[in-house]
Amino acid sequence: MSVKQSVLIPSNAFSWRSIASGPDLDAPKSTEAVMRSDEVLNEQFRATKYSVGYDQREVDHFLDRVVDTLRKYESGESIERQPVTANTVQSIQFAPTRFRDGYEPHDVDQFLERLSRAFQEFERGTDN
């Protein structure tokens, strides 16, 4: 299917920006619970403008925190400063947008479900 879509491409290590066109965002995602920081950086969401979406700055800020926490898990460093947890992911809420750029809520919510499962796995691993 050749549909023009808005896609997020990392513009630096911790922020995302929208551009037009890109891969099929409806393609199946990995079902594995483990997620790495680079997967978060490469995640893509459709952008909204005239329909309700999630505030891009809030989502980006939260994903910055997610990447920071995942990098600590990956390197084995201790996590001292308010780490993101499965509970954090499950309870996060973003301000809605309308008539300005936002992220497609369904895309973000699906990603957060995968992210929550990944953090549950990491947390189980740290309890052993």
Stockholm file with secondary structure:
# STOCKHOLM 1.0

chainA/1-128         MSVKQSVLIPSNAFSWRSIASGPDLDAPKSTEAVMRSDEVLNEQFRATKYSVGYDQREVDHFLDRVVDTLRKYESGESIERQPVTANTVQSIQFAPTRFRDGYEPHDVDQFLERLSRAFQEFERGTDN
#=GR chainA/1-128 SS CCCCCEEEEESSSSCEEEEECCSCTTSCCCCCSCCCHHHHHHCCCCEESSSCEEEHHHHHHHHHHHHHHHHHHHHTCCCCSCCCCHHHHHHCCCCEESSSCEECHHHHHHHHHHHHHHHHHHHHHHHC
#=GC SS_cons         CCCCCEEEEESSSSCEEEEECCSCTTSCCCCCSCCCHHHHHHCCCCEESSSCEEEHHHHHHHHHHHHHHHHHHHHTCCCCSCCCCHHHHHHCCCCEESSSCEECHHHHHHHHHHHHHHHHHHHHHHHC
//
